Amino acid sequence: MSIKVLYFAWVRERVGKAEEQIEPPADVETVGQLMAWLARKGEHYAYAFANPKVIRAAIDRSHARAEARIEGANEIAFFPPMTGG
Amino acid sequence: MTTSIRLQHEPIDIAAEVAKLAGARSDVGAVVTFTGICRSDEDGAAITALTLEYYQGMAEAEIARHVDEARARWPLLGVLVIHRYGRITPGENIVLVATASRHRQAAFAAAEFLMDYLKTRAPFWKQVETADATAWVEAKTADDAAAERWSAPPPRRDAAK
């Protein structure tokens, strides 16, 4: 399964890129598992995802919790808590 | 019902936008506007600018969802949300929320509801620039609490009749 992943704000800065295409293995089923899998991709990822509790996610442009399933997702985004307005 | 949602880098011409919102109709009795402005300090330190990053596509969709929610809760005749992105210097506007209704209560409540949700749910991130560094603004628990109070079931629309 190929998924487009987007990173914003300090998650983007720590990972070192704004987006990429990834192919996680089939046993990565949830947003939380995907963060754990990404954290093992290298030291930049490990730094970005060191504290997954403070990272928010969206699946196909809707907010998603860590336990949300990623099956069928086209686009998943990771970002810090929002500070707009 | 007029709905307008826009993301732009340029400063917001507030007077022109508000005139457009109410101007075309004669049943509007109240327009509430909220303008967010870039302060010259953040957590006690002087800042030279703010830079706003956003998630294109999701930001518009998320604001539209909350405008729909506001329309379902209050009898609105118009809603306008404009949010800026990019580099913004102190004194410039950042965001405009304007709501139009027959009476003031709905317009006040809807504007506050939309701002509380923009703060905590719309995918925007502020970075502050000081004389010698940049830092991402941290989310405030007070903003989460402000958004949370709207999760109680809304009052019935016909309760005041």
gemmi code that builds the backbone of each chain (N, CA, C; Angstrom):
import gemmi

chains = {
    "A": [
        ("MET", (0.863, -1.197, 0.000), (0.000, 0.000, 0.000), (0.895, 1.241, 0.000)),
        ("SER", (0.709, 2.083, -1.022), (1.509, 3.299, -1.127), (0.690, 4.489, -0.611)),
        ("ILE", (1.283, 5.262, 0.287), (0.577, 6.386, 0.911), (1.439, 7.629, 0.791)),
        ("LYS", (0.788, 8.749, 0.478), (1.483, 10.042, 0.494), (1.440, 10.565, 1.933)),
        ("VAL", (2.608, 10.928, 2.454), (2.673, 11.442, 3.821), (3.157, 12.888, 3.781)),
        ("LEU", (2.460, 13.738, 4.542), (2.831, 15.152, 4.614), (3.258, 15.490, 6.039)),
        ("TYR", (4.229, 16.376, 6.172), (4.689, 16.832, 7.490), (4.601, 18.350, 7.539)),
        ("PHE", (4.183, 18.872, 8.695), (4.055, 20.324, 8.825), (4.777, 20.835, 10.072)),
        ("ALA", (5.135, 22.128, 10.001), (5.734, 22.876, 11.118), (6.975, 22.134, 11.643)),
        ("TRP", (7.109, 21.962, 12.974), (8.367, 21.373, 13.441), (8.508, 19.895, 13.109)),
        ("VAL", (7.403, 19.218, 12.816), (7.530, 17.815, 12.374), (8.251, 17.806, 11.017)),
        ("ARG", (7.849, 18.734, 10.143), (8.500, 18.868, 8.830), (9.983, 19.216, 8.981)),
        ("GLU", (10.275, 20.153, 9.868), (11.671, 20.557, 10.049), (12.530, 19.407, 10.571)),
        ("ARG", (11.962, 18.633, 11.520), (12.754, 17.536, 12.098), (12.952, 16.390, 11.106)),
        ("VAL", (11.882, 16.042, 10.374), (12.010, 14.962, 9.388), (12.940, 15.407, 8.252)),
        ("GLY", (12.873, 16.711, 7.927), (13.752, 17.234, 6.873), (13.111, 17.252, 5.503)),
        ("LYS", (11.807, 16.971, 5.437), (11.093, 17.078, 4.157), (9.616, 17.356, 4.412)),
        ("ALA", (8.946, 17.914, 3.395), (7.540, 18.289, 3.539), (6.604, 17.136, 3.181)),
        ("GLU", (7.052, 16.261, 2.281), (6.191, 15.136, 1.906), (7.010, 14.028, 1.276)),
        ("GLU", (6.432, 12.844, 1.277), (7.072, 11.697, 0.636), (6.030, 10.612, 0.414)),
        ("GLN", (6.393, 9.654, -0.426), (5.539, 8.501, -0.685), (6.122, 7.334, 0.112)),
        ("ILE", (5.300, 6.646, 0.886), (5.825, 5.538, 1.689), (5.035, 4.258, 1.410)),
        ("GLU", (5.651, 3.132, 1.732), (4.966, 1.847, 1.582), (5.148, 1.037, 2.850)),
        ("PRO", (4.336, 1.327, 3.864), (4.487, 0.592, 5.118), (4.049, -0.866, 4.954)),
        ("PRO", (4.602, -1.780, 5.750), (4.188, -3.185, 5.674), (2.736, -3.359, 6.137)),
        ("ALA", (2.145, -4.488, 5.792), (0.723, -4.710, 6.053), (0.372, -4.707, 7.540)),
        ("ASP", (1.361, -5.032, 8.397), (1.023, -5.080, 9.828), (0.988, -3.686, 10.473)),
        ("VAL", (1.270, -2.663, 9.711), (1.092, -1.287, 10.200), (-0.347, -0.886, 9.852)),
        ("GLU", (-1.215, -0.942, 10.870), (-2.652, -0.800, 10.595), (-3.257, 0.512, 11.073)),
        ("THR", (-2.602, 1.186, 12.026), (-3.194, 2.398, 12.588), (-2.229, 3.583, 12.473)),
        ("VAL", (-2.774, 4.774, 12.727), (-1.964, 5.997, 12.711), (-0.822, 5.881, 13.729)),
        ("GLY", (-1.134, 5.367, 14.913), (-0.114, 5.224, 15.952), (0.992, 4.259, 15.530)),
        ("GLN", (0.593, 3.156, 14.906), (1.586, 2.177, 14.430), (2.435, 2.766, 13.305)),
        ("LEU", (1.802, 3.612, 12.491), (2.555, 4.249, 11.405), (3.618, 5.206, 11.973)),
        ("MET", (3.249, 5.932, 13.043), (4.236, 6.827, 13.664), (5.410, 6.014, 14.219)),
        ("ALA", (5.114, 4.882, 14.846), (6.173, 4.037, 15.403), (7.061, 3.493, 14.287)),
        ("TRP", (6.422, 3.129, 13.163), (7.181, 2.604, 12.021), (8.077, 3.692, 11.412)),
        ("LEU", (7.509, 4.915, 11.269), (8.289, 6.041, 10.737), (9.474, 6.358, 11.658)),
        ("ALA", (9.246, 6.276, 12.968), (10.301, 6.622, 13.938), (11.527, 5.719, 13.773)),
        ("ARG", (11.329, 4.542, 13.173), (12.447, 3.603, 12.987), (13.152, 3.797, 11.639)),
        ("LYS", (12.693, 4.796, 10.861), (13.272, 4.997, 9.521), (14.622, 5.710, 9.537)),
        ("GLY", (15.021, 6.256, 10.687), (16.297, 6.979, 10.720), (16.298, 7.981, 11.851)),
        ("GLU", (17.445, 8.601, 12.065), (17.550, 9.457, 13.255), (16.694, 10.711, 13.169)),
        ("HIS", (16.520, 11.263, 11.948), (15.640, 12.439, 11.823), (14.203, 12.080, 12.191)),
        ("TYR", (13.766, 10.913, 11.706), (12.406, 10.447, 12.013), (12.266, 10.141, 13.500)),
        ("ALA", (13.291, 9.528, 14.059), (13.257, 9.187, 15.492), (13.098, 10.457, 16.321)),
        ("TYR", (13.783, 11.522, 15.916), (13.701, 12.802, 16.614), (12.301, 13.397, 16.447)),
        ("ALA", (11.785, 13.392, 15.212), (10.472, 13.977, 14.940), (9.358, 13.258, 15.710)),
        ("PHE", (9.463, 11.926, 15.774), (8.375, 11.144, 16.370), (8.721, 10.618, 17.761)),
        ("ALA", (9.686, 11.273, 18.429), (10.124, 10.814, 19.755), (8.979, 10.844, 20.764)),
        ("ASN", (8.080, 11.829, 20.632), (6.965, 11.930, 21.571), (5.650, 11.969, 20.782)),
        ("PRO", (5.187, 10.770, 20.356), (4.016, 10.731, 19.471), (2.757, 11.331, 20.096)),
        ("LYS", (2.704, 11.396, 21.424), (1.510, 11.954, 22.084), (1.263, 13.417, 21.703)),
        ("VAL", (2.329, 14.156, 21.356), (2.125, 15.573, 21.028), (1.918, 15.802, 19.532)),
        ("ILE", (1.921, 14.714, 18.751), (1.746, 14.867, 17.308), (0.304, 14.540, 16.906)),
        ("ARG", (-0.269, 15.430, 16.106), (-1.624, 15.228, 15.600), (-1.529, 14.660, 14.186)),
        ("ALA", (-2.624, 14.008, 13.758), (-2.614, 13.402, 12.431), (-3.928, 13.667, 11.708)),
        ("ALA", (-3.864, 13.588, 10.395), (-5.073, 13.672, 9.577), (-4.997, 12.606, 8.496)),
        ("ILE", (-6.125, 11.938, 8.259), (-6.225, 10.982, 7.156), (-7.112, 11.601, 6.093)),
        ("ASP", (-6.587, 11.700, 4.894), (-7.327, 12.309, 3.790), (-7.998, 13.609, 4.213)),
        ("ARG", (-7.218, 14.446, 4.899), (-7.614, 15.814, 5.262), (-8.695, 15.926, 6.322)),
        ("SER", (-8.868, 14.844, 7.118), (-9.745, 14.914, 8.289), (-8.939, 14.488, 9.504)),
        ("HIS", (-9.169, 15.163, 10.645), (-8.437, 14.816, 11.855), (-8.629, 13.335, 12.191)),
        ("ALA", (-7.562, 12.679, 12.635), (-7.628, 11.251, 12.947), (-6.871, 10.976, 14.246)),
        ("ARG", (-7.407, 10.071, 15.053), (-6.742, 9.707, 16.312), (-5.684, 8.632, 16.063)),
        ("ALA", (-4.853, 8.400, 17.073), (-3.775, 7.414, 16.935), (-4.305, 6.016, 16.616)),
        ("GLU", (-5.520, 5.712, 17.114), (-6.061, 4.369, 16.884), (-6.818, 4.251, 15.548)),
        ("ALA", (-6.920, 5.347, 14.799), (-7.635, 5.294, 13.517), (-6.912, 4.373, 12.538)),
        ("ARG", (-7.682, 3.607, 11.761), (-7.083, 2.670, 10.814), (-6.690, 3.394, 9.521)),
        ("ILE", (-5.555, 3.010, 8.973), (-5.036, 3.723, 7.800), (-5.359, 3.019, 6.481)),
        ("GLU", (-6.016, 1.869, 6.572), (-6.327, 1.118, 5.355), (-7.137, 1.990, 4.378)),
        ("GLY", (-6.703, 2.046, 3.141), (-7.438, 2.804, 2.133), (-7.082, 4.278, 2.075)),
        ("ALA", (-6.216, 4.730, 2.986), (-5.863, 6.159, 3.000), (-4.996, 6.517, 1.802)),
        ("ASN", (-5.248, 7.684, 1.235), (-4.386, 8.187, 0.154), (-3.330, 9.131, 0.697)),
        ("GLU", (-3.722, 9.917, 1.717), (-2.845, 10.977, 2.207), (-2.939, 11.043, 3.729)),
        ("ILE", (-1.809, 10.962, 4.390), (-1.782, 11.060, 5.852), (-0.820, 12.183, 6.224)),
        ("ALA", (-1.270, 13.058, 7.123), (-0.432, 14.184, 7.525), (-0.124, 14.117, 9.013)),
        ("PHE", (1.083, 14.553, 9.373), (1.492, 14.632, 10.787), (1.921, 16.064, 11.087)),
        ("PHE", (1.464, 16.569, 12.244), (1.760, 17.966, 12.580), (1.595, 18.201, 14.075)),
        ("PRO", (2.168, 19.312, 14.578), (1.989, 19.641, 15.993), (0.571, 20.166, 16.242)),
        ("PRO", (0.172, 20.311, 17.514), (-1.120, 20.941, 17.806), (-1.207, 22.286, 17.088)),
        ("MET", (-2.403, 22.603, 16.618), (-2.563, 23.758, 15.740), (-2.569, 25.081, 16.502)),
        ("THR", (-2.046, 26.122, 15.859), (-1.925, 27.431, 16.512), (-2.352, 28.557, 15.571)),
        ("GLY", (-3.467, 28.338, 14.855), (-3.957, 29.374, 13.953), (-4.813, 30.398, 14.680)),
        ("GLY", (-5.556, 31.148, 13.886), (-6.494, 32.123, 14.440), (-5.843, 33.440, 14.818)),
    ],
    "B": [
        ("MET", (-28.219, 32.536, 2.247), (-27.039, 32.459, 3.127), (-25.778, 32.627, 2.286)),
        ("THR", (-24.983, 33.598, 2.621), (-23.727, 33.849, 1.928), (-22.598, 33.251, 2.755)),
        ("THR", (-21.814, 32.385, 2.153), (-20.650, 31.849, 2.856), (-19.415, 32.132, 2.023)),
        ("SER", (-18.398, 32.648, 2.662), (-17.155, 32.892, 1.947), (-15.988, 32.485, 2.837)),
        ("ILE", (-15.142, 31.606, 2.312), (-13.963, 31.143, 3.048), (-12.760, 31.388, 2.152)),
        ("ARG", (-11.790, 32.081, 2.684), (-10.645, 32.399, 1.831), (-9.344, 32.372, 2.602)),
        ("LEU", (-8.308, 31.855, 1.983), (-6.960, 31.920, 2.544), (-6.164, 32.821, 1.613)),
        ("GLN", (-5.452, 33.750, 2.179), (-4.697, 34.683, 1.327), (-3.479, 35.188, 2.074)),
        ("HIS", (-2.497, 35.636, 1.315), (-1.322, 36.214, 1.956), (-1.531, 37.710, 2.219)),
        ("GLU", (-2.241, 38.382, 1.330), (-2.408, 39.833, 1.399), (-3.163, 40.246, 2.657)),
        ("PRO", (-2.883, 41.453, 3.179), (-3.660, 41.974, 4.306), (-5.154, 41.993, 3.951)),
        ("ILE", (-5.996, 41.839, 4.964), (-7.441, 41.770, 4.754), (-8.020, 43.192, 4.793)),
        ("ASP", (-8.786, 43.543, 3.767), (-9.480, 44.836, 3.736), (-10.803, 44.642, 4.476)),
        ("ILE", (-10.766, 44.856, 5.783), (-11.892, 44.473, 6.635), (-13.166, 45.235, 6.279)),
        ("ALA", (-13.057, 46.544, 6.094), (-14.253, 47.334, 5.803), (-14.923, 46.862, 4.515)),
        ("ALA", (-14.121, 46.605, 3.488), (-14.681, 46.176, 2.202), (-15.337, 44.808, 2.319)),
        ("GLU", (-14.686, 43.897, 3.063), (-15.221, 42.533, 3.217), (-16.547, 42.544, 3.961)),
        ("VAL", (-16.613, 43.338, 5.047), (-17.832, 43.381, 5.853), (-18.963, 44.041, 5.063)),
        ("ALA", (-18.636, 45.058, 4.296), (-19.665, 45.727, 3.479), (-20.268, 44.745, 2.477)),
        ("LYS", (-19.404, 43.872, 1.903), (-19.894, 42.878, 0.938), (-20.824, 41.862, 1.603)),
        ("LEU", (-20.460, 41.494, 2.840), (-21.225, 40.448, 3.542), (-22.665, 40.882, 3.772)),
        ("ALA", (-22.863, 42.093, 4.259), (-24.212, 42.532, 4.622), (-24.869, 43.356, 3.526)),
        ("GLY", (-24.056, 43.913, 2.655), (-24.522, 44.922, 1.717), (-25.641, 44.495, 0.789)),
        ("ALA", (-25.610, 43.231, 0.352), (-26.525, 42.817, -0.695), (-27.921, 42.469, -0.176)),
        ("ARG", (-28.120, 42.476, 1.140), (-29.444, 42.052, 1.614), (-30.016, 43.009, 2.652)),
        ("SER", (-31.318, 42.974, 2.805), (-31.981, 43.922, 3.701), (-32.524, 43.248, 4.962)),
        ("ASP", (-32.335, 41.919, 5.079), (-32.867, 41.225, 6.269), (-31.820, 41.082, 7.372)),
        ("VAL", (-30.599, 41.543, 7.139), (-29.539, 41.435, 8.150), (-29.712, 42.550, 9.183)),
        ("GLY", (-29.796, 42.147, 10.456), (-29.936, 43.142, 11.520), (-28.701, 43.243, 12.380)),
        ("ALA", (-27.754, 42.301, 12.193), (-26.558, 42.292, 13.045), (-25.387, 41.682, 12.295)),
        ("VAL", (-24.255, 42.338, 12.366), (-23.011, 41.760, 11.851), (-21.989, 41.847, 12.973)),
        ("VAL", (-21.397, 40.704, 13.330), (-20.319, 40.685, 14.321), (-19.035, 40.363, 13.580)),
        ("THR", (-17.996, 41.150, 13.839), (-16.708, 40.843, 13.216), (-15.651, 40.644, 14.296)),
        ("PHE", (-14.802, 39.668, 14.068), (-13.633, 39.468, 14.918), (-12.402, 39.595, 14.029)),
        ("THR", (-11.443, 40.386, 14.470), (-10.181, 40.513, 13.746), (-9.048, 40.083, 14.662)),
        ("GLY", (-8.251, 39.140, 14.231), (-7.051, 38.750, 14.971), (-5.882, 39.561, 14.430)),
        ("ILE", (-5.085, 40.110, 15.339), (-3.990, 41.000, 14.942), (-2.667, 40.482, 15.495)),
        ("CYS", (-1.618, 40.647, 14.745), (-0.278, 40.218, 15.168), (0.242, 41.185, 16.238)),
        ("ARG", (0.471, 40.652, 17.450), (1.047, 41.460, 18.538), (2.542, 41.663, 18.303)),
        ("SER", (3.115, 42.592, 19.081), (4.560, 42.816, 18.945), (5.353, 42.026, 19.978)),
        ("ASP", (4.660, 41.180, 20.763), (5.385, 40.365, 21.730), (4.682, 39.027, 21.901)),
        ("GLU", (5.452, 38.008, 22.253), (4.904, 36.677, 22.503), (5.619, 36.139, 23.743)),
        ("ASP", (4.834, 35.785, 24.768), (5.405, 35.302, 26.033), (6.489, 36.252, 26.568)),
        ("GLY", (6.217, 37.547, 26.488), (7.128, 38.523, 27.087), (8.320, 38.926, 26.240)),
        ("ALA", (8.495, 38.282, 25.066), (9.648, 38.623, 24.226), (9.174, 39.394, 22.993)),
        ("ALA", (9.927, 40.423, 22.606), (9.574, 41.206, 21.424), (9.727, 40.343, 20.170)),
        ("ILE", (8.778, 40.441, 19.264), (8.902, 39.681, 18.010), (8.954, 40.633, 16.824)),
        ("THR", (9.601, 40.181, 15.757), (9.690, 41.017, 14.557), (8.657, 40.580, 13.518)),
        ("ALA", (8.221, 39.329, 13.575), (7.219, 38.848, 12.622), (6.667, 37.496, 13.062)),
        ("LEU", (5.539, 37.126, 12.449), (4.962, 35.789, 12.579), (4.955, 35.190, 11.179)),
        ("THR", (5.237, 33.891, 11.076), (5.042, 33.230, 9.787), (4.035, 32.113, 9.974)),
        ("LEU", (2.972, 32.152, 9.171), (1.906, 31.157, 9.272), (2.018, 30.133, 8.164)),
        ("GLU", (2.116, 28.872, 8.594), (2.127, 27.747, 7.650), (0.753, 27.086, 7.734)),
        ("TYR", (0.264, 26.511, 6.642), (-1.035, 25.830, 6.709), (-1.048, 24.639, 5.777)),
        ("TYR", (-2.032, 23.781, 5.997), (-2.198, 22.561, 5.211), (-3.238, 22.866, 4.141)),
        ("GLN", (-2.748, 23.121, 2.938), (-3.641, 23.483, 1.843), (-4.588, 22.323, 1.542)),
        ("GLY", (-5.826, 22.638, 1.363), (-6.820, 21.591, 1.117), (-7.539, 21.248, 2.402)),
        ("MET", (-6.803, 20.843, 3.417), (-7.452, 20.520, 4.689), (-7.924, 21.782, 5.409)),
        ("ALA", (-7.136, 22.861, 5.351), (-7.526, 24.077, 6.079), (-8.884, 24.570, 5.579)),
        ("GLU", (-9.033, 24.647, 4.254), (-10.302, 25.101, 3.693), (-11.445, 24.156, 4.090)),
        ("ALA", (-11.173, 22.836, 4.006), (-12.206, 21.840, 4.312), (-12.620, 21.904, 5.780)),
        ("GLU", (-11.635, 22.077, 6.650), (-11.910, 22.102, 8.089), (-12.715, 23.360, 8.463)),
        ("ILE", (-12.353, 24.497, 7.863), (-13.119, 25.724, 8.133), (-14.545, 25.547, 7.608)),
        ("ALA", (-14.690, 24.958, 6.427), (-16.028, 24.763, 5.850), (-16.886, 23.865, 6.741)),
        ("ARG", (-16.279, 22.823, 7.309), (-17.029, 21.944, 8.222), (-17.565, 22.736, 9.412)),
        ("HIS", (-16.740, 23.627, 9.955), (-17.181, 24.379, 11.131), (-18.168, 25.482, 10.778)),
        ("VAL", (-18.065, 26.009, 9.568), (-19.085, 26.969, 9.123), (-20.429, 26.240, 8.990)),
        ("ASP", (-20.411, 25.022, 8.437), (-21.650, 24.233, 8.344), (-22.239, 23.983, 9.724)),
        ("GLU", (-21.354, 23.652, 10.662), (-21.795, 23.391, 12.043), (-22.413, 24.668, 12.640)),
        ("ALA", (-21.787, 25.807, 12.406), (-22.331, 27.077, 12.923), (-23.696, 27.372, 12.300)),
        ("ARG", (-23.821, 27.082, 11.006), (-25.102, 27.324, 10.334), (-26.200, 26.431, 10.882)),
        ("ALA", (-25.808, 25.203, 11.298), (-26.801, 24.286, 11.857), (-27.230, 24.728, 13.257)),
        ("ARG", (-26.344, 25.416, 13.972), (-26.646, 25.803, 15.353), (-27.379, 27.136, 15.463)),
        ("TRP", (-27.054, 28.069, 14.566), (-27.623, 29.419, 14.694), (-28.227, 29.874, 13.370)),
        ("PRO", (-29.265, 30.705, 13.445), (-29.908, 31.191, 12.204), (-29.084, 32.302, 11.559)),
        ("LEU", (-28.086, 31.917, 10.793), (-27.164, 32.890, 10.201), (-27.589, 33.267, 8.787)),
        ("LEU", (-27.311, 34.493, 8.406), (-27.599, 34.955, 7.049), (-26.321, 35.094, 6.231)),
        ("GLY", (-25.191, 35.095, 6.908), (-23.922, 35.190, 6.182), (-22.756, 34.844, 7.088)),
        ("VAL", (-21.737, 34.205, 6.522), (-20.515, 33.896, 7.275), (-19.317, 34.162, 6.369)),
        ("LEU", (-18.341, 34.822, 6.934), (-17.122, 35.114, 6.190), (-15.928, 34.746, 7.069)),
        ("VAL", (-15.030, 33.925, 6.540), (-13.792, 33.594, 7.253), (-12.633, 33.824, 6.294)),
        ("ILE", (-11.723, 34.702, 6.670), (-10.516, 34.920, 5.865), (-9.317, 34.728, 6.792)),
        ("HIS", (-8.407, 33.858, 6.411), (-7.213, 33.598, 7.229), (-5.988, 33.847, 6.366)),
        ("ARG", (-5.042, 34.610, 6.883), (-3.819, 34.879, 6.127), (-2.753, 33.821, 6.389)),
        ("TYR", (-1.821, 33.699, 5.460), (-0.676, 32.815, 5.649), (0.582, 33.568, 5.232)),
        ("GLY", (1.728, 32.986, 5.527), (2.994, 33.630, 5.173), (3.477, 34.548, 6.288)),
        ("ARG", (4.375, 35.461, 5.931), (5.000, 36.323, 6.946), (4.135, 37.552, 7.221)),
        ("ILE", (3.879, 37.797, 8.502), (2.995, 38.875, 8.932), (3.708, 39.657, 10.025)),
        ("THR", (3.725, 40.977, 9.931), (4.463, 41.770, 10.926), (3.496, 42.381, 11.950)),
        ("PRO", (4.012, 42.742, 13.140), (3.152, 43.263, 14.208), (2.280, 44.432, 13.737)),
        ("GLY", (1.020, 44.394, 14.163), (0.070, 45.426, 13.782), (-0.792, 45.029, 12.592)),
        ("GLU", (-0.326, 44.036, 11.799), (-1.128, 43.592, 10.654), (-2.205, 42.625, 11.119)),
        ("ASN", (-3.293, 42.531, 10.343), (-4.317, 41.546, 10.686), (-3.900, 40.153, 10.228)),
        ("ILE", (-4.468, 39.142, 10.918), (-4.150, 37.735, 10.621), (-5.402, 37.002, 10.155)),
        ("VAL", (-6.519, 37.287, 10.834), (-7.739, 36.525, 10.563), (-8.946, 37.436, 10.730)),
        ("LEU", (-9.954, 37.195, 9.896), (-11.228, 37.899, 10.038), (-12.353, 36.873, 10.035)),
        ("VAL", (-13.198, 36.931, 11.057), (-14.430, 36.139, 11.075), (-15.575, 37.128, 11.172)),
        ("ALA", (-16.517, 37.049, 10.258), (-17.688, 37.925, 10.322), (-18.941, 37.073, 10.160)),
        ("THR", (-19.925, 37.335, 11.008), (-21.176, 36.585, 10.954), (-22.328, 37.576, 10.873)),
        ("ALA", (-23.313, 37.253, 10.058), (-24.481, 38.121, 9.900), (-25.733, 37.336, 10.265)),
        ("SER", (-26.646, 38.023, 10.952), (-27.887, 37.375, 11.355), (-28.970, 38.442, 11.493)),
        ("ARG", (-30.204, 38.010, 11.741), (-31.256, 39.009, 11.973), (-31.010, 39.709, 13.302)),
        ("HIS", (-30.556, 38.928, 14.299), (-30.380, 39.477, 15.650), (-28.974, 39.193, 16.167)),
        ("ARG", (-28.551, 39.977, 17.145), (-27.148, 39.943, 17.551), (-26.713, 38.645, 18.226)),
        ("GLN", (-27.618, 37.998, 18.986), (-27.180, 36.840, 19.773), (-26.545, 35.766, 18.892)),
        ("ALA", (-27.207, 35.431, 17.805), (-26.698, 34.369, 16.919), (-25.368, 34.796, 16.301)),
        ("ALA", (-25.272, 36.067, 15.927), (-24.042, 36.535, 15.277), (-22.861, 36.514, 16.249)),
        ("PHE", (-23.091, 36.975, 17.480), (-22.026, 36.932, 18.497), (-21.588, 35.492, 18.766)),
        ("ALA", (-22.551, 34.626, 19.030), (-22.231, 33.244, 19.414), (-21.503, 32.516, 18.285)),
        ("ALA", (-21.983, 32.693, 17.070), (-21.375, 31.970, 15.938), (-19.946, 32.451, 15.687)),
        ("ALA", (-19.715, 33.750, 15.839), (-18.363, 34.276, 15.614), (-17.398, 33.707, 16.653)),
        ("GLU", (-17.854, 33.636, 17.896), (-16.984, 33.113, 18.954), (-16.722, 31.622, 18.753)),
        ("PHE", (-17.768, 30.897, 18.405), (-17.648, 29.460, 18.113), (-16.629, 29.223, 16.992)),
        ("LEU", (-16.748, 29.977, 15.916), (-15.836, 29.787, 14.781), (-14.395, 30.103, 15.167)),
        ("MET", (-14.179, 31.161, 15.935), (-12.815, 31.503, 16.344), (-12.224, 30.437, 17.260)),
        ("ASP", (-13.039, 29.954, 18.213), (-12.536, 28.917, 19.126), (-12.104, 27.676, 18.345)),
        ("TYR", (-12.868, 27.324, 17.311), (-12.505, 26.148, 16.531), (-11.327, 26.410, 15.599)),
        ("LEU", (-11.262, 27.623, 15.046), (-10.107, 27.949, 14.199), (-8.800, 27.794, 14.963)),
        ("LYS", (-8.823, 28.217, 16.228), (-7.623, 28.185, 17.068), (-7.117, 26.763, 17.295)),
        ("THR", (-8.042, 25.817, 17.417), (-7.635, 24.482, 17.872), (-7.767, 23.383, 16.822)),
        ("ARG", (-8.553, 23.607, 15.750), (-8.829, 22.529, 14.801), (-8.391, 22.831, 13.370)),
        ("ALA", (-8.230, 24.111, 13.048), (-7.835, 24.426, 11.674), (-6.318, 24.272, 11.564)),
        ("PRO", (-5.842, 23.556, 10.517), (-4.412, 23.245, 10.419), (-3.555, 24.435, 9.980)),
        ("PHE", (-3.290, 25.308, 10.962), (-2.378, 26.437, 10.793), (-1.355, 26.377, 11.915)),
        ("TRP", (-0.131, 26.799, 11.626), (0.917, 26.825, 12.651), (1.668, 28.132, 12.556)),
        ("LYS", (1.856, 28.756, 13.730), (2.549, 30.040, 13.775), (3.988, 29.853, 14.243)),
        ("GLN", (4.879, 30.512, 13.535), (6.274, 30.551, 13.949), (6.602, 32.003, 14.262)),
        ("VAL", (7.206, 32.274, 15.419), (7.558, 33.661, 15.732), (9.023, 33.889, 15.423)),
        ("GLU", (9.273, 35.112, 14.980), (10.618, 35.519, 14.611), (11.006, 36.632, 15.586)),
        ("THR", (12.095, 36.432, 16.311), (12.621, 37.499, 17.164), (13.902, 38.004, 16.511)),
        ("ALA", (14.568, 38.949, 17.169), (15.760, 39.544, 16.552), (16.795, 38.488, 16.189)),
        ("ASP", (16.893, 37.409, 16.986), (17.983, 36.458, 16.742), (17.560, 34.993, 16.619)),
        ("ALA", (16.263, 34.715, 16.562), (15.855, 33.309, 16.490), (14.439, 33.166, 15.941)),
        ("THR", (14.070, 31.917, 15.587), (12.678, 31.618, 15.255), (12.229, 30.466, 16.131)),
        ("ALA", (10.940, 30.438, 16.473), (10.408, 29.359, 17.311), (8.947, 29.133, 16.970)),
        ("TRP", (8.526, 27.862, 17.022), (7.113, 27.540, 16.783), (6.314, 27.890, 18.030)),
        ("VAL", (5.170, 28.517, 17.818), (4.281, 28.853, 18.933), (3.664, 27.567, 19.465)),
        ("GLU", (3.616, 27.429, 20.784), (2.997, 26.228, 21.370), (1.500, 26.441, 21.558)),
        ("ALA", (0.754, 25.363, 21.361), (-0.694, 25.434, 21.551), (-0.995, 25.729, 23.017)),
        ("LYS", (-2.057, 26.482, 23.254), (-2.405, 26.867, 24.626), (-3.581, 26.036, 25.123)),
        ("THR", (-3.476, 25.563, 26.363), (-4.574, 24.756, 26.908), (-5.834, 25.599, 27.055)),
        ("ALA", (-5.668, 26.927, 27.242), (-6.846, 27.801, 27.362), (-7.658, 27.781, 26.063)),
        ("ASP", (-6.965, 27.643, 24.909), (-7.673, 27.577, 23.636), (-8.441, 26.265, 23.510)),
        ("ASP", (-7.836, 25.163, 23.998), (-8.529, 23.872, 23.971), (-9.784, 23.937, 24.833)),
        ("ALA", (-9.651, 24.563, 26.012), (-10.793, 24.670, 26.925), (-11.898, 25.507, 26.283)),
        ("ALA", (-11.504, 26.571, 25.574), (-12.491, 27.439, 24.931), (-13.263, 26.677, 23.853)),
        ("ALA", (-12.570, 25.831, 23.103), (-13.237, 25.058, 22.056), (-14.103, 23.963, 22.663)),
        ("GLU", (-13.619, 23.385, 23.761), (-14.296, 22.255, 24.412), (-15.706, 22.631, 24.883)),
        ("ARG", (-15.880, 23.890, 25.332), (-17.190, 24.235, 25.908), (-18.314, 24.199, 24.880)),
        ("TRP", (-17.968, 24.175, 23.583), (-19.015, 24.093, 22.562), (-19.442, 22.653, 22.302)),
        ("SER", (-18.752, 21.668, 22.913), (-19.135, 20.285, 22.606), (-20.404, 19.839, 23.310)),
        ("ALA", (-20.869, 20.613, 24.312), (-22.157, 20.289, 24.925), (-23.233, 20.454, 23.853)),
        ("PRO", (-24.351, 19.716, 23.985), (-25.397, 19.848, 22.963), (-25.830, 21.311, 22.840)),
        ("PRO", (-26.000, 21.809, 21.629), (-26.380, 23.214, 21.466), (-27.798, 23.458, 21.973)),
        ("PRO", (-28.094, 24.709, 22.394), (-29.457, 25.016, 22.820), (-30.393, 24.852, 21.631)),
        ("ARG", (-31.632, 24.469, 21.910), (-32.599, 24.300, 20.821), (-32.854, 25.651, 20.181)),
        ("ARG", (-32.942, 25.630, 18.861), (-33.129, 26.862, 18.108), (-34.400, 27.593, 18.502)),
        ("ASP", (-35.442, 26.804, 18.868), (-36.735, 27.445, 19.124), (-36.932, 27.750, 20.601)),
        ("ALA", (-35.837, 27.568, 21.408), (-35.968, 27.724, 22.858), (-36.396, 29.137, 23.248)),
        ("ALA", (-36.012, 30.135, 22.473), (-36.284, 31.520, 22.861), (-37.669, 31.988, 22.418)),
        ("LYS", (-38.338, 31.148, 21.629), (-39.620, 31.615, 21.073), (-40.748, 31.475, 22.088)),
    ],
}
model = gemmi.Model(1)
for chain_id, residues in chains.items():
    chain = gemmi.Chain(chain_id)
    for i, (resn, *xyz) in enumerate(residues, 1):
        res = gemmi.Residue()
        res.name, res.seqid = resn, gemmi.SeqId(i, " ")
        for name, pos in zip(("N", "CA", "C"), xyz):
            atom = gemmi.Atom()
            atom.name, atom.element = name, gemmi.Element(name[0])
            atom.pos, atom.b_iso = gemmi.Position(*pos), 0.0
            res.add_atom(atom)
        chain.add_residue(res)
    model.add_chain(chain)
structure = gemmi.Structure()
structure.add_model(model)
structure.setup_entities()
